[in-house]
């Protein structure tokens, strides 16, 4: 059905459910599995100035990213040919761009990640992926 599946993984409960579903599809249809984690450092903007991110926030982000990558690799260790990729950028755009560049045929994403208040203001990552993707997107609740 789908020869190449992309799952977005951020360590949230919803992304874990998305990973479970992606693994089931991968086994059922002998699909290739791509897992990505997208990080985006917070930006502090004051007027026209962009303030540097405090080093303790960068350290927390790096520590969390390492935990997420380790967990993602544990999920896929028994799946032949599966790989985890770490990317930096705006999550929705980065997910869509990766899917297009790597000829993925399906994106699987959790309905809510770890976005916090920005989801209310900007719209959720999953919503943006659905709105802008040229390939099918499966949102897992």
Buried (B, 14 or more C-beta within 10 A) or exposed (E): EBEBBBBBBBBBEBBBBBBBBBBEBBEEEEBBBBBBBBBEEEEEEEEEEEEEEEEEEEEEBEEBBEEBBEBBEEBBEEBEEBEBBBBEEBBBBBBBEBBEEEEBBBBBBBBBBBBEEEBEEEEBBBBBBBEEBEBEBBBBE
